[in-house]
C-alpha cells in the first residue's frame, strides 16, 4: 500500500474503531434499537469506503505494475485475485 493511502486508511479505521466502541456503549446502555441499527449502518458504510480506497490503491499500484511488467501470468493472477475479492465483497 502506498504511504499516503496507508495513513488515510489507518486514520479512517481508527475513527471506525471509535464508532464501534460507541456502538458497544449504546448496547450496554440499552439504547433504542433503531438508533443502534442506524449506527451499525454508518459503520458498515465507513468500512466500505475504506475497502474502496484499498482496492483503488491496489489497482493503481499492484495491478498497474502487473500490466506494465508484460508478464501475462502475473496479469491473469492479479485480475483473478481482483475478481475474487469483488465477488466476495458483493455478497
C-alpha positions, 0 to 999 in steps of 0.5 A: 500500500502506498504511504499516503493511502496507508495513513488515510486508511489507518486514520479512517479505521481508527475513527471506525474503531471509535464508532464501534466502541460507541456502538458497544456503549449504546448496547450496554446502555440499552439504547433504542434499537433503531438508533443502534441499527442506524449506527451499525449502518454508518459503520458498515458504510465507513468500512466500505469506503475504506475497502474502496480506497484499498482496492483503488490503491491496489489497482493503481499500484499492484495491478498497474505494475502487473500490466506494465511488467508484460508478464501475462501470468502475473496479469491473469493472477492479479485480475483473478485475485481482483475478481475474487475479492469483488465477488466476495465483497458483493455478497 
